[in-house]
Amino acid sequence: MGAIGKVLLGLGAVLVAVGLLLIGLERLGIRSWRLPGDIAIQRDGFAFYFPLGTSILISIVLTLLLTFWAWLSARGR
């Protein structure tokens, strides 16, 4: 159970770091996170935004990170 606690603390630290980074970027005036492929529809009294391109990018990055982590773990055995 101690290992799970360390992983959760690590993930929490990463989330805090990402949150602080986003706040800092917003204060610098960098707010646009829309990538090509993101769906944005605006009509009178209605707005819809689905970050499809962003979701795909996040999925690819997380897949690469987890694959690298698994490779490092298997290599250490």
GROMACS elastic network, one bead per residue, 0.5 to 0.9 nm:
[ bonds ]
;  ai    aj funct       b0    kb
    1     4     6  0.52987   500
    1     5     6  0.65133   500
    1     6     6  0.89149   500
    2     5     6  0.51600   500
    2     6     6  0.63992   500
    2     7     6  0.88003   500
    3     6     6  0.51097   500
    3     7     6  0.62630   500
    3     8     6  0.86655   500
    4     7     6  0.50758   500
    4     8     6  0.61637   500
    4     9     6  0.85777   500
    5     8     6  0.51157   500
    5     9     6  0.61300   500
    5    10     6  0.85407   500
    6     9     6  0.50681   500
    6    10     6  0.60888   500
    6    11     6  0.85946   500
    7    10     6  0.50201   500
    7    11     6  0.61433   500
    7    12     6  0.85182   500
    8    11     6  0.50678   500
    8    12     6  0.60650   500
    8    13     6  0.85816   500
    9    12     6  0.50064   500
    9    13     6  0.61778   500
    9    14     6  0.86590   500
   10    13     6  0.50845   500
   10    14     6  0.62661   500
   10    15     6  0.86892   500
   11    14     6  0.50413   500
   11    15     6  0.62014   500
   11    16     6  0.86483   500
   12    15     6  0.50821   500
   12    16     6  0.62089   500
   12    17     6  0.86157   500
   13    16     6  0.51105   500
   13    17     6  0.61736   500
   13    18     6  0.86499   500
   14    17     6  0.50622   500
   14    18     6  0.61627   500
   14    19     6  0.85420   500
   15    18     6  0.51040   500
   15    19     6  0.60575   500
   15    20     6  0.85799   500
   16    19     6  0.50458   500
   16    20     6  0.61561   500
   16    21     6  0.85453   500
   17    20     6  0.51636   500
   17    21     6  0.61270   500
   17    22     6  0.86618   500
   18    22     6  0.61717   500
   18    23     6  0.86349   500
   19    22     6  0.51441   500
   19    23     6  0.62265   500
   19    24     6  0.85850   500
   20    23     6  0.50857   500
   20    24     6  0.60786   500
   20    25     6  0.85731   500
   21    24     6  0.50738   500
   21    25     6  0.61242   500
   21    26     6  0.85776   500
   22    25     6  0.51085   500
   22    26     6  0.61277   500
   22    27     6  0.86547   500
   22    30     6  0.88968   500
   22    31     6  0.86777   500
   23    26     6  0.51399   500
   23    27     6  0.63150   500
   23    28     6  0.87828   500
   24    27     6  0.51720   500
   24    28     6  0.64183   500
   24    29     6  0.88881   500
   24    30     6  0.88249   500
   25    28     6  0.50390   500
   25    29     6  0.64683   500
   25    30     6  0.52804   500
   25    31     6  0.71449   500
   26    29     6  0.50550   500
   26    30     6  0.51037   500
   26    31     6  0.54220   500
   27    30     6  0.73415   500
   27    31     6  0.87117   500
   28    31     6  0.85887   500
   29    32     6  0.89289   500
   30    33     6  0.83659   500
   32    35     6  0.86360   500
   33    54     6  0.81349   500
   34    37     6  0.83850   500
   34    38     6  0.62603   500
   34    39     6  0.89101   500
   34    51     6  0.73252   500
   34    53     6  0.81304   500
   34    54     6  0.72869   500
   35    38     6  0.57389   500
   35    51     6  0.78399   500
   35    52     6  0.85609   500
   35    53     6  0.58402   500
   35    54     6  0.61428   500
   36    39     6  0.85462   500
   36    52     6  0.87576   500
   36    53     6  0.61107   500
   36    54     6  0.83464   500
   37    51     6  0.74831   500
   37    52     6  0.58902   500
   37    54     6  0.77774   500
   38    49     6  0.74721   500
   38    50     6  0.59863   500
   38    54     6  0.67221   500
   38    55     6  0.87013   500
   39    48     6  0.78310   500
   39    49     6  0.56164   500
   39    50     6  0.50270   500
   39    51     6  0.61281   500
   39    52     6  0.66580   500
   39    53     6  0.83080   500
   40    47     6  0.75666   500
   40    48     6  0.57337   500
   40    50     6  0.64441   500
   40    51     6  0.81354   500
   41    46     6  0.81077   500
   41    47     6  0.57859   500
   41    48     6  0.50639   500
   41    49     6  0.63700   500
   41    50     6  0.88947   500
   42    45     6  0.81118   500
   42    46     6  0.59074   500
   42    48     6  0.63505   500
   42    49     6  0.84559   500
   43    46     6  0.50604   500
   43    47     6  0.62150   500
   43    48     6  0.87518   500
   44    47     6  0.80627   500
   50    53     6  0.87451   500
   50    54     6  0.89697   500
   50    55     6  0.89814   500
   51    54     6  0.51882   500
   51    55     6  0.59720   500
   51    56     6  0.86377   500
   52    55     6  0.50958   500
   52    56     6  0.62661   500
   52    57     6  0.86794   500
   53    56     6  0.51997   500
   53    57     6  0.62398   500
   53    58     6  0.86808   500
   54    57     6  0.50904   500
   54    58     6  0.61453   500
   54    59     6  0.85339   500
   55    58     6  0.51514   500
   55    59     6  0.60799   500
   55    60     6  0.86468   500
   56    59     6  0.50394   500
   56    60     6  0.62217   500
   56    61     6  0.86835   500
   57    60     6  0.51907   500
   57    61     6  0.62288   500
   57    62     6  0.86132   500
   58    61     6  0.51580   500
   58    62     6  0.60571   500
   58    63     6  0.84461   500
   59    62     6  0.52373   500
   59    63     6  0.60135   500
   59    64     6  0.85946   500
   60    63     6  0.51078   500
   60    64     6  0.62028   500
   60    65     6  0.86380   500
   61    64     6  0.52090   500
   61    65     6  0.61899   500
   61    66     6  0.86512   500
   62    65     6  0.50311   500
   62    66     6  0.60265   500
   62    67     6  0.83770   500
   63    66     6  0.52595   500
   63    67     6  0.59756   500
   63    68     6  0.84749   500
   64    67     6  0.51203   500
   64    68     6  0.60671   500
   64    69     6  0.85237   500
   65    68     6  0.51400   500
   65    69     6  0.61076   500
   65    70     6  0.86311   500
   66    70     6  0.60660   500
   66    71     6  0.84562   500
   67    70     6  0.50942   500
   67    71     6  0.60826   500
   67    72     6  0.86080   500
   68    72     6  0.61733   500
   68    73     6  0.85794   500
   69    72     6  0.51269   500
   69    73     6  0.61469   500
   69    74     6  0.86388   500
   70    74     6  0.60805   500
   70    75     6  0.84461   500
   71    74     6  0.52096   500
   71    75     6  0.60656   500
   71    76     6  0.87000   500
   72    75     6  0.50616   500
   72    76     6  0.63116   500
   73    76     6  0.53092   500
   73    77     6  0.68819   500
   74    77     6  0.55144   500
